[in-house]
Amino acid sequence: MNKLTFFLISGLLIFTAACNNGARTSQTAPVNTEVVQTQTPEPEETQEAQEDAQSELRRRQLNQDIRAREQRNHIFNEGSAQNRNPDNIASEVRSKLEANIPRGSLTVEADEGGVVTVSGTVTNQQELAKIERLAKEIKGVTAVNVKATVAKPQT
């Protein structure tokens, strides 16, 4: 009988505790109007992040991502580069340019016909000359409009 009483009382206490825990809503949430200032990263951290973004490993990862996307497109479009989504084309071109022109500041837009427009800045004439060739390596790109210019990198 003592064991049964113990289980009944324990069950009653657990049930009561669970029922008293009211639902939490935005009305009962604490009000915190204090704005938290984010710290700017140290110059060393910024330099490390930039070096990582420009590393050979990152370039290989971007190129593998491009190949994987092209393989998926090949499967879904029966090998055709026609009717590709302009956003996918722009994304692939952007990745290709990022991997091969790491110091550039470029934007990429694509239209339904596969015409890609690349704008922004690069650090030298050699990088500017690479843009069209690299963009045309992506399946579905029919033409490339290069509106990028050469500008000194910001330090």
Long-range contacts (C-beta under 8 A, 24 or more apart in sequence): 53-102, 54-102, 54-103, 58-99, 59-99, 59-100, 59-102, 62-95, 62-96, 62-98, 62-99, 63-96, 63-99, 65-95, 66-92, 66-95, 66-96, 66-99, 66-138, 70-138, 70-139, 73-139, 73-140, 74-139, 81-114, 81-139, 81-140, 82-140, 84-114, 84-139, 84-140, 86-110, 86-111, 86-112, 86-114, 88-140, 89-114, 89-116, 89-138, 89-140, 89-141, 90-116, 92-138, 93-118, 93-134, 93-135, 93-138, 93-141, 96-134, 96-135, 96-137, 96-138, 97-131, 97-134, 97-135, 100-130, 100-134, 101-127, 101-130, 101-131, 101-134, 103-127, 103-153, 104-148, 106-131, 106-148, 108-135, 110-141, 113-142, 114-140, 114-141, 114-142, 114-143, 115-142, 115-143, 115-144, 115-145, 116-141, 116-143, 116-144, 116-145, 117-144, 117-145, 117-147, 118-144, 118-145, 118-146, 118-147, 118-148, 119-147, 119-148, 120-148, 120-149, 121-148, 121-149, 121-150, 121-151, 122-148, 122-149, 122-150, 122-151, 123-150, 123-151, 123-152, 123-153, 124-150, 125-150
